[in-house]
């Protein structure tokens, strides 16, 4: 079994070796033995490893303070037994328990914050009322359509300043004292005959000075001050209005409308957007279900035809963005039409029809709509140029590595079909979490108070007939606190999915092959991974989820810059197409790419800090474990969970050692750090599913009368905000499905790197015992490193050395590739035959096979599978 270690392995201890790189990571507690055969201290020392510094997998040398003080909160005494001598997998132990308690305290603070906002009252009013986000307040501070006396008047209307004025266009508006109305009125009483409005305060001041010696000065009064003020309500004629934001009546006249929008409504749009979170959840749930279906379809398509599907989507998206940019840029015609002021120009350019289809003209003035449309067109064209640059990277032969990575991921995930279940469950949990977080967020955005003492006399405030609602800005720091918690919770769900993928892939990789085939399959690895993650590594998942979303933005920016900007090897046509058009197109791409690459390289040299580069700086040494070391943007990633699982490491140490291990070998460095992995396929999948989900959401809302009717209680004021929310939700769901091949490929490469290093440094089983056949082409890059490892050349010419006359290992492997491909086909046939034989021999007794080296708790219970005897 993998959990037992021969007694002679306890002879010399398990410490760091001398020299560069320190065995593994180069810090105290490295994993290479000092002398051959030394795997660890005796049982009397290892049984209580919190007191044993620097020699166990949980080295915390990178943390400040005493290691024992930290470990007493994160590790259980007596939990560690032995490290598997064949593959280096350590037994389970609790990691980063402190972070779990910090996370639970943070979530408890979020719950307390929402309850305080919801239950606190100021005077006779609630501190928070989510109906304030979608309803306006009249001059008396009453909530239109909600409060008493105005329950049947849901719309807010701004009255004329002159109550005797008539006509469809008012001269001026009283923006201080709006009124609640049943419907938005039109001129001459076509809908509402007259509207009761409050007019501005009028007052008279008068000081009475008594005559000296008149005897009219009781109690020594020197002067008497009189103040008389008056506020009047009057029935005023209406004017032409139209609904805005659902429940606000704005003038049809553009001049008056701009005064309202830039005055009392200048901050309303944001609150209307947040208030739209009350009723769209059925539509968002339907969009989530569609995303789940599309996620499975996309994974199937990528497994079958990754190149064709990806390139087709890129070309289609580029064409769509180009056409959309042209549509919005057509708004510049409005400058000519508005200046000319002629109906003939409007008919010639079909301006009226264009403004009906452009959504910006419905919510903004013509001038503002033109500016916004031109900006949107510029953004769409820039994104289109970036996609076109990406096509130059993947249209040539540079995309072939993606097919190899996908094939390796397919071999693993299709043998463990239970890996397809967690993304669907993860999607439902994400929807429920976003629903809960979004609805409670409205309580924070609707806190405020009412100012009802607005009459100022001699510096003192007195009550009058008006009251004004003010948003309480003291809640803003707590909103930031809540939003960070929202991102943390959503990312934790994603991290759990990544952890399950890592656990399943590691379990599968470290099964020994029988010949060239992995015949055994781990039983329900997601279930075992979930139990292991909750029992032992919940703290590490919480810590990783707090860091990953913010660091991912830096890596995403670097990847977009590298992929969207063509380089000197850019190609728009595959190399096999030898014709004049293809050659000219490729020559133009390479010419432009050479110039762009020089600009990009200059920007990186001048403006990119070392923390944002995918490589540790050797000048800083290998023993430093600082949080902001060079390359830290690529250190804190999902790959840290691989080391957490294999070595039961704390997250910080796991991230550092995983980063250095990935950087050690050329194959892992190329595919996991330098962007030559499945990132293109992942981005295409996330964007395509998110766009489809957003379009479905918009069409569903606009076709539902209950969601578009302002008089409906489920009215959605800002559909575009819900579209953006659907885009984020569907993108988050799609990202979980992309991990089936993206993170699977990364984890397979990481397992190979760990297997290779442990075999070289600690005498573990060789790579050939575990490496899947589908990964051979991916790891060919490391053969050169192996060839050069023992080469000691002097200053003489290379041909003077005998070693240069022998065929290198790389040359041999390149020559045997055809044999490997033929063998791959034979393996698939053999696997199919064995599967049929297993199905026919289900009554035969099963033989127990152990794999993966996973021990649970303190009892070394191996993670086992039953393989049918054939």
TAKASUL-V768553 format. One record per pair of residues at least 12 apart in sequence whose C-alpha atoms are under 8 Angstrom apart, sorted by the first residue. I is the first residue (numbers start at 1). J is the second residue. If there is no record, write none. Layout:
# TAKASUL-V768553
<<I:J> <I:J>>
This chain:
# TAKASUL-V768553
<<1:850> <1:862> <2:84> <2:85> <2:86> <2:850> <2:851> <2:852> <2:853> <2:862> <3:82> <3:83> <3:84> <3:853> <3:854> <3:855> <3:860> <3:862> <4:82> <4:84> <5:82> <5:83> <5:84> <5:85> <8:37> <9:37> <9:38> <9:39> <9:40> <10:38> <10:39> <10:40> <10:41> <10:42> <11:37> <11:38> <11:40> <11:41> <11:42> <12:34> <12:35> <12:37> <12:38> <12:39> <12:40> <12:41> <13:33> <13:34> <13:38> <13:39> <13:40> <13:41> <13:42> <14:31> <14:32> <14:33> <14:34> <14:38> <14:39> <14:40> <14:41> <14:55> <14:56> <15:28> <15:29> <15:30> <15:31> <15:32> <15:33> <15:34> <15:40> <15:54> <15:55> <16:28> <16:29> <16:30> <16:31> <16:32> <16:33> <16:34> <16:55> <17:30> <17:32> <17:33> <17:34> <18:34> <21:622> <23:761> <24:657> <24:661> <25:622> <25:623> <25:656> <25:657> <25:660> <25:661> <26:622> <26:623> <27:61> <27:622> <27:623> <27:624> <28:54> <28:55> <28:59> <28:61> <29:53> <29:54> <29:55> <29:56> <29:57> <29:59> <30:54> <30:55> <31:57> <31:761> <31:762> <32:758> <32:761> <32:762> <33:761> <33:762> <36:762> <37:762> <37:763> <39:83> <39:85> <39:762> <40:55> <40:82> <43:81> <46:78> <46:80> <46:81> <47:77> <47:78> <47:79> <47:80> <47:81> <48:77> <48:78> <48:79> <48:80> <49:77> <49:78> <49:80> <50:68> <50:71> <50:72> <50:75> <50:77> <51:68> <53:67> <57:90> <57:647> <57:648> <57:649> <58:647> <58:648> <58:649> <58:650> <59:649> <59:653> <60:650> <60:653> <62:624> <62:625> <62:626> <62:653> <73:97> <73:98> <74:94> <74:95> <74:96> <74:97> <74:98> <75:93> <75:94> <75:95> <75:97> <76:93> <76:94> <78:858> <79:92> <79:93> <79:857> <79:858> <80:92> <80:93> <80:858> <81:858> <81:860> <84:853> <85:762> <85:763> <85:764> <86:763> <86:764> <86:765> <87:510> <87:755> <87:758> <87:759> <87:764> <87:765> <87:853> <88:646> <88:647> <88:758> <88:764> <89:646> <89:647> <89:852> <89:853> <89:854> <90:646> <90:647> <90:648> <90:853> <90:854> <90:855> <91:647> <91:648> <91:853> <91:854> <91:855> <91:856> <91:857> <91:860> <92:536> <92:648> <92:854> <92:855> <92:856> <92:857> <92:858> <93:536> <93:537> <93:648> <93:857> <94:535> <94:536> <94:537> <94:648> <95:536> <95:537> <95:538> <95:539> <95:540> <95:648> <95:649> <95:650> <95:651> <96:537> <96:538> <96:539> <96:540> <96:543> <96:650> <96:651> <97:537> <97:538> <97:539> <97:540> <98:539> <99:539> <99:540> <99:542> <99:543> <100:538> <100:539> <100:540> <100:542> <100:543> <101:539> <103:542> <106:485> <107:485> <110:481> <110:482> <110:485> <113:478> <114:440> <114:441> <114:443> <114:444> <117:443> <117:444> <117:447> <118:443> <122:449> <127:446> <127:447> <127:448> <127:449> <128:443> <128:444> <128:445> <128:446> <128:447> <128:448> <129:443> <129:446> <129:447> <130:275> <130:442> <130:443> <130:445> <130:446> <131:146> <131:275> <131:446> <132:446> <133:271> <133:272> <133:274> <133:275> <133:442> <133:445> <133:446> <134:247> <134:271> <134:272> <134:275> <134:276> <134:717> <135:154> <135:155> <135:156> <135:247> <136:155> <136:156> <136:247> <136:248> <137:156> <137:178> <137:179> <137:180> <137:468> <137:469> <138:156> <138:177> <138:178> <138:179> <138:180> <139:176> <139:177> <139:178> <139:179> <139:198> <139:465> <139:466> <139:467> <139:468> <140:465> <140:466> <140:467> <140:468> <141:450> <141:466> <141:467> <141:468> <141:469> <144:156> <144:180> <145:180> <150:180> <152:182> <153:180> <153:181> <153:182> <153:183> <154:180> <154:181> <154:182> <154:183> <154:247> <154:711> <155:180> <155:181> <155:182> <155:183> <155:184> <155:247> <155:248> <155:249> <156:178> <156:179> <156:180> <156:181> <156:247> <156:248> <156:249> <157:178> <157:179> <157:180> <157:181> <157:184> <157:248> <157:249> <157:250> <158:173> <158:174> <158:175> <158:177> <158:178> <158:179> <158:249> <158:250> <159:173> <159:174> <159:175> <159:177> <159:178> <159:179> <159:195> <159:197> <159:236> <159:238> <160:172> <160:173> <160:174> <160:236> <161:173> <161:174> <161:199> <163:234> <163:235> <163:236> <163:237> <164:236> <164:237> <165:237> <166:188> <166:237> <166:238> <166:239> <167:187> <167:188> <167:239> <168:186> <168:187> <168:188> <168:238> <168:239> <168:240> <169:239> <169:240> <169:251> <169:253> <170:239> <170:256> <172:256> <173:256> <174:199> <175:260> <175:263> <175:264> <177:197> <177:198> <177:199> <177:200> <177:466> <178:197> <178:198> <179:196> <179:197> <179:198> <181:195> <184:241> <184:242> <184:243> <184:248> <184:249> <185:238> <185:239> <185:240> <185:241> <185:242> <185:249> <186:238> <186:239> <186:240> <186:241> <187:237> <187:238> <187:239> <187:240> <188:237> <188:238> <188:239> <189:237> <189:238> <192:238> <193:237> <193:238> <194:235> <194:236> <194:237> <194:238> <195:234> <195:235> <195:236> <195:237> <195:238> <196:233> <196:234> <196:235> <196:236> <197:233> <197:234> <197:235> <197:236> <198:231> <198:232> <198:233> <198:234> <199:231> <199:232> <199:233> <199:234> <200:231> <200:232> <201:229> <201:230> <201:231> <201:232> <202:229> <202:230> <202:231> <203:227> <203:228> <203:229> <203:230> <204:227> <204:228> <204:229> <205:225> <205:226> <205:227> <205:228> <206:225> <206:226> <206:227> <207:223> <207:224> <207:225> <207:226> <208:223> <208:224> <208:225> <208:226> <209:222> <209:223> <209:224> <210:222> <210:223> <231:465> <239:251> <240:252> <240:253> <244:363> <245:269> <245:272> <245:717> <245:718> <246:709> <246:710> <246:715> <246:716> <246:717> <247:710> <254:365> <258:365> <271:445> <272:717> <272:718> <273:717> <273:718> <273:721> <273:722> <274:442> <274:445> <275:442> <275:717> <276:715> <276:716> <276:717> <276:718> <276:719> <276:721> <276:722> <277:438> <277:439> <277:442> <277:716> <277:722> <278:439> <278:714> <279:714> <279:715> <279:716> <280:716> <280:722> <281:435> <283:697> <283:700> <283:701> <284:697> <284:726> <285:431> <287:693> <287:694> <287:696> <287:697> <287:726> <287:730> <288:427> <288:428> <288:431> <288:693> <288:729> <288:730> <288:733> <290:693> <291:689> <291:690> <291:693> <291:730> <291:733> <291:734> <292:424> <292:427> <292:733> <292:734> <294:689> <295:685> <295:689> <295:734> <295:737> <295:738> <296:737> <298:685> <299:737> <299:738> <299:740> <299:741> <302:406> <302:681> <303:406> <303:407> <303:410> <306:402> <306:403> <306:406> <306:681> <307:399> <307:403> <310:680> <310:681> <310:684> <311:391> <311:394> <311:395> <313:684> <314:387> <314:388> <314:391> <314:684> <315:388> <315:391> <317:384> <317:387> <318:384> <318:385> <318:387> <318:388> <319:384> <321:380> <321:381> <321:383> <321:384> <322:380> <322:381> <322:384> <324:377> <324:380> <325:376> <325:377> <325:378> <325:379> <325:380> <325:381> <326:377> <327:377> <328:358> <328:373> <328:374> <328:376> <328:377> <329:373> <329:374> <329:377> <331:370> <331:373> <331:374> <332:370> <332:374> <333:349> <334:351> <334:366> <334:370> <337:351> <360:372> <360:373> <385:564> <386:560> <386:563> <386:564> <386:565> <387:564> <388:564> <389:563> <389:564> <389:565> <389:566> <390:563> <390:564> <390:565> <390:566> <391:572> <392:566> <392:570> <392:571> <392:572> <392:589> <393:563> <393:566> <393:570> <393:571> <393:572> <395:571> <395:572> <395:573> <395:574> <396:570> <396:571> <396:572> <396:573> <396:574> <396:575> <397:574> <397:575> <401:676> <401:677> <401:778> <402:676> <402:677> <402:678> <404:774> <404:775> <404:777> <404:778> <405:677> <405:678> <405:745> <405:775> <405:778> <406:678> <406:741> <406:742> <406:745> <407:774> <408:745> <408:748> <408:772> <408:774> <408:775> <409:740> <409:741> <409:742> <409:744> <409:745> <409:748> <410:741> <411:774> <412:505> <412:508> <412:744> <413:505> <413:740> <413:741> <413:744> <415:521> <416:521> <416:522> <416:524> <416:525> <418:524> <418:525> <418:526> <419:501> <419:504> <419:525> <419:526> <419:740> <420:740> <422:497> <422:526> <423:497> <423:733> <423:736> <423:737> <426:493> <426:494> <426:497> <426:733> <426:736> <427:733> <427:736> <429:493> <430:490> <430:493> <430:729> <430:732> <430:733> <431:729> <433:489> <433:490> <434:490> <434:729> <437:486> <441:482> <444:475> <444:479> <445:479> <446:471> <447:471> <447:472> <447:475> <448:469> <448:470> <448:471> <448:472> <449:469> <449:470> <449:471> <449:472> <450:467> <450:468> <450:469> <450:470> <451:467> <451:468> <451:469> <451:470> <452:464> <452:466> <452:467> <452:468> <453:467> <454:466> <454:467> <487:549> <488:545> <488:546> <489:545> <491:545> <491:546> <491:548> <491:549> <492:541> <492:542> <492:545> <492:546> <494:736> <495:541> <495:544> <495:545> <495:638> <496:530> <496:533> <496:541> <497:736> <498:638> <498:641> <498:736> <498:739> <498:743> <499:529> <499:533> <499:641> <499:642> <500:525> <500:526> <500:529> <500:530> <501:526> <501:739> <501:740> <501:743> <501:744> <502:641> <502:642> <502:645> <502:743> <502:744> <502:747> <503:525> <503:526> <503:529> <503:642> <503:645> <504:522> <504:525> <504:526> <504:529> <505:744> <505:747> <505:748> <506:642> <506:646> <506:747> <506:748> <506:751> <506:852> <507:522> <507:525> <507:851> <507:852> <508:521> <508:522> <508:851> <508:852> <509:748> <509:751> <509:770> <509:771> <509:772> <509:852> <510:770> <510:851> <510:852> <510:853> <511:770> <511:851> <511:852> <512:769> <512:770> <512:851> <513:769> <513:770> <516:772> <516:773> <516:827> <517:772> <517:773> <517:827> <517:831> <518:772> <519:831> <520:865> <520:866> <520:867> <521:865> <521:867> <522:864> <522:865> <523:864> <523:865> <532:856> <537:644> <540:644> <540:650> <540:651> <543:651> <544:636> <544:637> <544:638> <544:651> <547:636> <548:636> <548:637> <548:638> <551:633> <551:634> <551:636> <551:637> <552:633> <552:637> <554:612> <554:633> <555:612> <555:633> <555:634> <559:675> <565:593> <565:596> <565:597> <566:589> <566:590> <566:592> <566:593> <566:594> <566:596> <566:597> <567:590> <567:592> <567:593> <567:594> <567:595> <567:596> <567:597> <568:589> <568:590> <568:591> <568:592> <568:593> <568:594> <568:595> <568:597> <569:590> <569:593> <569:594> <570:586> <570:589> <570:590> <570:593> <571:585> <571:586> <571:587> <571:589> <571:590> <572:585> <572:586> <572:589> <573:585> <573:586> <610:630> <610:631> <611:628> <611:629> <611:630> <611:631> <611:632> <611:633> <612:630> <612:631> <612:632> <612:633> <612:634> <613:630> <613:631> <613:633> <613:634> <614:631> <614:633> <614:634> <614:673> <614:674> <615:630> <615:631> <615:634> <615:663> <616:629> <616:630> <616:631> <616:632> <616:660> <617:630> <617:631> <625:653> <625:656> <634:659> <634:673> <635:655> <635:656> <635:658> <635:659> <636:655> <637:655> <639:655> <639:658> <639:659> <639:746> <639:747> <639:750> <640:654> <640:655> <640:656> <640:658> <640:659> <641:654> <641:655> <642:658> <642:747> <642:750> <643:655> <643:657> <643:658> <661:753> <661:754> <662:750> <662:753> <665:753> <665:782> <666:781> <666:782> <667:749> <667:778> <667:779> <667:780> <667:781> <667:782> <668:749> <668:750> <668:753> <671:746> <672:746> <677:742> <678:741> <678:742> <679:742> <682:735> <682:738> <682:742> <685:734> <685:735> <685:738> <686:730> <686:731> <686:732> <686:734> <686:735> <686:738> <687:731> <689:730> <689:731> <689:734> <690:726> <690:727> <690:728> <690:729> <690:730> <690:731> <690:734> <691:727> <693:726> <693:727> <693:730> <694:723> <694:724> <694:726> <694:727> <694:730> <695:723> <697:722> <697:723> <697:726> <698:719> <698:720> <698:722> <698:723> <701:719> <752:767> <752:771> <755:767> <773:824> <774:824> <780:810> <780:813> <783:809> <783:810> <784:809> <784:810> <787:808> <787:809> <787:810> <834:870> <837:870> <838:868> <838:869> <838:870> <841:868> <841:870> <842:868> <844:868> <844:869> <845:868> <845:869> <846:866> <846:867> <846:868> <846:869> <847:866> <847:867> <847:868> <847:869> <848:864> <848:865> <848:866> <848:867> <849:864> <849:865> <849:866> <849:867> <850:862> <850:863> <850:864> <850:865> <851:863> <851:864> <851:865>>
